[in-house]
Amino acid sequence: MAAERKPNAAFMKPVQPNEKLSVVVGSNPLPRTELTKKLWVYIKKNGLQDKRVKTQINADAALQAVFGGKKQVSMFEMTKLVSQNVK
């Protein structure tokens, strides 16, 4: 019988968004998985995913603060930049 797969503890540990990121996802500590979900809800709601190149995110003012002033980042770069905005 296979052991039940447990979620990675590091992903489930709540992280604290800094003031820049809390504008987008709220100021409460939350697991990285939830943080990513909230980020995508925000991106979709505001139509920030590039229409032609789906892996690119076009930053609005709030996301630009999180992305270190960049107007556009890839999904992969976004993960790294968001990580710099949590404690």
C-alpha positions as CSV (number, residue, x, y, z in Angstrom):
1,M,0.0,0.0,0.0
2,A,1.5,3.4,-1.0
3,A,2.0,6.0,1.7
4,E,-0.3,9.0,1.4
5,R,1.7,11.9,-0.2
6,K,2.0,14.8,2.3
7,P,2.3,18.4,1.1
8,N,5.8,19.9,1.4
9,A,6.0,21.5,4.8
10,A,7.9,24.5,3.4
11,F,5.1,25.3,1.0
12,M,2.5,25.0,3.8
13,K,4.3,27.2,6.3
14,P,2.7,30.6,6.3
15,V,4.8,33.5,4.9
16,Q,4.3,37.2,5.7
17,P,3.8,39.4,2.6
18,N,5.6,42.7,2.9
19,E,3.8,46.0,2.3
20,K,4.3,46.0,-1.5
21,L,2.9,42.4,-1.9
22,S,0.1,42.9,0.7
23,V,-1.5,45.4,-1.7
24,V,-2.1,42.5,-4.1
25,V,-2.7,39.5,-1.8
26,G,-3.6,41.0,1.5
27,S,-1.6,41.5,4.7
28,N,-2.3,38.2,6.5
29,P,0.3,35.4,6.6
30,L,-0.6,32.6,4.2
31,P,1.1,29.5,2.7
32,R,3.0,30.0,-0.5
33,T,0.3,27.8,-2.3
34,E,-2.4,30.3,-1.3
35,L,-0.2,33.3,-2.0
36,T,0.3,32.0,-5.6
37,K,-3.5,31.4,-6.0
38,K,-4.3,34.9,-4.8
39,L,-1.7,36.3,-7.1
40,W,-3.2,34.6,-10.1
41,V,-6.7,35.7,-9.2
42,Y,-5.4,39.3,-9.2
43,I,-3.6,38.8,-12.5
44,K,-6.7,37.3,-14.2
45,K,-9.1,39.8,-12.7
46,N,-7.1,42.7,-13.9
47,G,-6.2,41.1,-17.3
48,L,-2.5,41.3,-16.7
49,Q,-1.5,38.1,-18.5
50,D,-0.1,39.0,-21.9
51,K,-2.6,38.2,-24.7
52,R,0.1,36.9,-27.2
53,V,2.7,35.5,-24.9
54,K,0.8,33.7,-22.1
55,T,3.9,33.2,-20.0
56,Q,4.4,37.0,-19.6
57,I,2.8,39.1,-16.9
58,N,2.2,42.8,-17.6
59,A,2.5,44.6,-14.3
60,D,0.1,47.3,-13.2
61,A,1.3,49.8,-10.6
62,A,0.8,47.4,-7.6
63,L,2.7,44.5,-9.3
64,Q,5.4,46.8,-10.6
65,A,6.3,47.6,-7.0
66,V,6.6,43.8,-6.3
67,F,8.5,43.2,-9.5
68,G,11.2,45.8,-8.7
69,G,9.9,48.3,-11.2
70,K,9.7,46.0,-14.1
71,K,6.7,46.5,-16.5
72,Q,6.8,42.8,-17.7
73,V,8.1,39.6,-16.2
74,S,7.9,35.9,-17.1
75,M,5.9,33.5,-14.9
76,F,9.2,32.0,-13.8
77,E,10.8,35.3,-12.9
78,M,7.6,36.3,-11.1
79,T,8.0,33.4,-8.6
80,K,11.5,34.6,-7.8
81,L,10.5,38.3,-7.4
82,V,7.5,37.4,-5.2
83,S,9.8,35.3,-2.9
84,Q,11.8,38.5,-2.3
85,N,8.6,40.1,-0.9
86,V,7.8,37.6,1.8
87,K,9.3,37.1,5.3
